[in-house]
Each structure stands twice: as C-alpha cells, then as structure tokens.
C-alpha cells in the first residue's frame, strides 16, 4: 500500500502558514495528507490533483488563521486569495471553493464530483476510519501509521467543546445538510 508523503503545492502552502498553525503544524499536515491520500485515487487528471491539493491544504486552515471554529468562510477566503495570486481561472477557483464549502456536508454533494470525493475522504479521517466509504481498512491503517494523529482529533474535540459553551445553539457551524 503506497501513500504519497510529499506534495509541493500542499507543503508550500502549509509552510507559509507554519506560524499560524504553531504547535499544530504537524498535526494539521498529517490530517491534510491523510485526506489527500484518501481522495487522490479517484482523481482523473493532473488538474483534479492540483485542485484537490489546494483544497486539502486550505480546507480547515481558518481555524488557526482566524482563531474560530466557524472556519469555512475564512478557509475559502485564504484559498481564493492563493488562487488569484497564482493566476487560477475562475472555474478552478469555484471548484476549490465548492470543495471547501461542502467538505462537512451531511448529505452527498451532487454539484461537484471532486467535492463529493473530498467530503468522503475528510469524513473517513474525521471518524478515524470507522466510516470507510469503500476504502480498504488496511490502507487506512497505513495512512494512520504514516501520518499519525498526534492529538489532532483531541484538539478538534477541545475546540468543539469551547464553541459549544460559546454558541450552544450552533455548536457545529461548519456542518450543512
């Protein structure tokens, strides 16, 4: 079972936000690469891989850059800024926005194949592989060994509880139906 351990796009983006990520840099990088590796087998061409790489790097980044649990819009804004700076065309930017906006959607994404693949990959990692969406458990174990959690899910649980106390009527602002 082979997994991709480096990606120039992902690594350059994450390195540029290393200060924002602070002590969570490695935890977030590992999460990004687990999700990326779960999505990449379903990519049909290099442009899709590039789009998934960018979405992977930015999808949760707003947690740290904006110090918020309501991080979808800040994450989209960061990705969009990156894409504009790197001369991506409008359709690619919209696709990346769609992926990030829908990565916690509770139902299937019907408007974008890439967004649905990414949603499933993130769900697999969020549930620590309990939900597999057709991926082999052996491969998920390899990913978890290659990119250890290092407390990432514990951190997510902690910020969820903090948000629950602040916003009891909207404890999971990133989820949508």
Secondary structure, DSSP 8 states (H G I E B T S, - for coil): -------HHHHHHHHHTHHHHGGGHHHHHHHHHHHHHHHHTT--SHHHHHHHHHHHHHTTTHHHHTT-S--HHHHHHHHHHHHHHTT--HHHHHHHHHHHHHTTBSS---S-HHHHHHHHHHHHHHTTTSS-TT--HHHHHHHHHHS--TTHHHHHHHHHHHHHHH-TT-TTTT-B-
